[in-house]
């Protein structure tokens, strides 16, 4: 089993949602199935700047 994880961002406009649909379709064409999404906190620059929240998409290929 192979996993792939990628950042998909945290804010979605209508255009962003369409782009996400295209990403999911592209991964499916590569043989990956969408598995899950989870939220993570990314630290700021050098660990002292303001951190950000983003989401990671997980795909799996058997």
SEGU-281988 format. One record per residue (C-alpha): residue number from 1; residue in three letters; chain; x, y, z. Coordinates in steps of 0.2 Angstrom, whole numbers, plus 2048, in hexadecimal, padded with zeros to 3 digits. Example, Ala and Ser with C-alpha at 12.3 -4.5 7.8 and 13.67 -1.06 7.14 Angstrom:
<sites>
<site><i>1</i><aa>ALA</aa><ch>A</ch><east>83E</east><north>7EA</north><up>827</up></site>
<site><i>2</i><aa>SER</aa><ch>A</ch><east>844</east><north>7FB</north><up>824</up></site>
</sites>
This chain:
<sites>
<site><i>1</i><aa>UNK</aa><ch>A</ch><east>800</east><north>800</north><up>800</up></site>
<site><i>2</i><aa>UNK</aa><ch>A</ch><east>807</east><north>811</north><up>7FC</up></site>
<site><i>3</i><aa>UNK</aa><ch>A</ch><east>801</east><north>822</north><up>804</up></site>
<site><i>4</i><aa>UNK</aa><ch>A</ch><east>803</east><north>833</north><up>7FD</up></site>
<site><i>5</i><aa>UNK</aa><ch>A</ch><east>800</east><north>843</north><up>808</up></site>
<site><i>6</i><aa>UNK</aa><ch>A</ch><east>7FE</east><north>855</north><up>801</up></site>
<site><i>7</i><aa>UNK</aa><ch>A</ch><east>7FA</east><north>866</north><up>808</up></site>
<site><i>8</i><aa>UNK</aa><ch>A</ch><east>7E9</east><north>86C</north><up>801</up></site>
<site><i>9</i><aa>UNK</aa><ch>A</ch><east>7E8</east><north>87D</north><up>80A</up></site>
<site><i>10</i><aa>UNK</aa><ch>A</ch><east>7DB</east><north>883</north><up>817</up></site>
<site><i>11</i><aa>UNK</aa><ch>A</ch><east>7D1</east><north>890</north><up>80D</up></site>
<site><i>12</i><aa>UNK</aa><ch>A</ch><east>7C6</east><north>88B</north><up>7FF</up></site>
<site><i>13</i><aa>UNK</aa><ch>A</ch><east>7BD</east><north>897</north><up>7F2</up></site>
<site><i>14</i><aa>UNK</aa><ch>A</ch><east>7B2</east><north>890</north><up>7E5</up></site>
<site><i>15</i><aa>UNK</aa><ch>A</ch><east>7C1</east><north>890</north><up>7D9</up></site>
<site><i>16</i><aa>UNK</aa><ch>A</ch><east>7CB</east><north>887</north><up>7E7</up></site>
<site><i>17</i><aa>UNK</aa><ch>A</ch><east>7BE</east><north>879</north><up>7E9</up></site>
<site><i>18</i><aa>UNK</aa><ch>A</ch><east>7BF</east><north>876</north><up>7D6</up></site>
<site><i>19</i><aa>UNK</aa><ch>A</ch><east>7D2</east><north>875</north><up>7D7</up></site>
<site><i>20</i><aa>UNK</aa><ch>A</ch><east>7D0</east><north>868</north><up>7E5</up></site>
<site><i>21</i><aa>UNK</aa><ch>A</ch><east>7C4</east><north>85E</north><up>7DA</up></site>
<site><i>22</i><aa>UNK</aa><ch>A</ch><east>7D1</east><north>85E</north><up>7CD</up></site>
<site><i>23</i><aa>UNK</aa><ch>A</ch><east>7DF</east><north>858</north><up>7D9</up></site>
<site><i>24</i><aa>UNK</aa><ch>A</ch><east>7D4</east><north>84A</north><up>7DF</up></site>
<site><i>25</i><aa>UNK</aa><ch>A</ch><east>7D0</east><north>845</north><up>7CD</up></site>
<site><i>26</i><aa>UNK</aa><ch>A</ch><east>7E2</east><north>846</north><up>7C9</up></site>
<site><i>27</i><aa>UNK</aa><ch>A</ch><east>7E8</east><north>83B</north><up>7D7</up></site>
<site><i>28</i><aa>UNK</aa><ch>A</ch><east>7DA</east><north>82E</north><up>7D3</up></site>
<site><i>29</i><aa>UNK</aa><ch>A</ch><east>7E1</east><north>82D</north><up>7C1</up></site>
<site><i>30</i><aa>UNK</aa><ch>A</ch><east>7F2</east><north>829</north><up>7C9</up></site>
<site><i>31</i><aa>UNK</aa><ch>A</ch><east>7EA</east><north>81A</north><up>7D2</up></site>
<site><i>32</i><aa>UNK</aa><ch>A</ch><east>7E8</east><north>823</north><up>7E3</up></site>
<site><i>33</i><aa>UNK</aa><ch>A</ch><east>7D8</east><north>823</north><up>7ED</up></site>
<site><i>34</i><aa>UNK</aa><ch>A</ch><east>7D3</east><north>831</north><up>7F8</up></site>
<site><i>35</i><aa>UNK</aa><ch>A</ch><east>7D5</east><north>82B</north><up>80B</up></site>
<site><i>36</i><aa>UNK</aa><ch>A</ch><east>7D3</east><north>83A</north><up>816</up></site>
<site><i>37</i><aa>UNK</aa><ch>A</ch><east>7D7</east><north>84C</north><up>81B</up></site>
<site><i>38</i><aa>UNK</aa><ch>A</ch><east>7DD</east><north>852</north><up>82B</up></site>
<site><i>39</i><aa>UNK</aa><ch>A</ch><east>7E2</east><north>863</north><up>832</up></site>
<site><i>40</i><aa>UNK</aa><ch>A</ch><east>7F3</east><north>868</north><up>837</up></site>
<site><i>41</i><aa>UNK</aa><ch>A</ch><east>7FC</east><north>877</north><up>83F</up></site>
<site><i>42</i><aa>UNK</aa><ch>A</ch><east>80C</east><north>87C</north><up>836</up></site>
<site><i>43</i><aa>UNK</aa><ch>A</ch><east>818</east><north>887</north><up>840</up></site>
<site><i>44</i><aa>UNK</aa><ch>A</ch><east>81E</east><north>898</north><up>83B</up></site>
<site><i>45</i><aa>UNK</aa><ch>A</ch><east>82E</east><north>89C</north><up>833</up></site>
<site><i>46</i><aa>UNK</aa><ch>A</ch><east>83C</east><north>895</north><up>83F</up></site>
<site><i>47</i><aa>UNK</aa><ch>A</ch><east>82F</east><north>890</north><up>84B</up></site>
<site><i>48</i><aa>UNK</aa><ch>A</ch><east>82C</east><north>8A2</north><up>851</up></site>
<site><i>49</i><aa>UNK</aa><ch>A</ch><east>821</east><north>8AA</north><up>844</up></site>
<site><i>50</i><aa>UNK</aa><ch>A</ch><east>80E</east><north>8A8</north><up>843</up></site>
<site><i>51</i><aa>UNK</aa><ch>A</ch><east>809</east><north>896</north><up>83F</up></site>
<site><i>52</i><aa>UNK</aa><ch>A</ch><east>7FC</east><north>891</north><up>833</up></site>
<site><i>53</i><aa>UNK</aa><ch>A</ch><east>7EE</east><north>884</north><up>832</up></site>
<site><i>54</i><aa>UNK</aa><ch>A</ch><east>7ED</east><north>879</north><up>822</up></site>
<site><i>55</i><aa>UNK</aa><ch>A</ch><east>7E5</east><north>869</north><up>81D</up></site>
<site><i>56</i><aa>UNK</aa><ch>A</ch><east>7EE</east><north>859</north><up>816</up></site>
<site><i>57</i><aa>UNK</aa><ch>A</ch><east>7E6</east><north>84D</north><up>80A</up></site>
<site><i>58</i><aa>UNK</aa><ch>A</ch><east>7EB</east><north>83B</north><up>80C</up></site>
<site><i>59</i><aa>UNK</aa><ch>A</ch><east>7E9</east><north>82F</north><up>7FD</up></site>
<site><i>60</i><aa>UNK</aa><ch>A</ch><east>7ED</east><north>81D</north><up>7FC</up></site>
<site><i>61</i><aa>UNK</aa><ch>A</ch><east>7F1</east><north>811</north><up>7EE</up></site>
<site><i>62</i><aa>UNK</aa><ch>A</ch><east>7F0</east><north>7FE</north><up>7F1</up></site>
</sites>
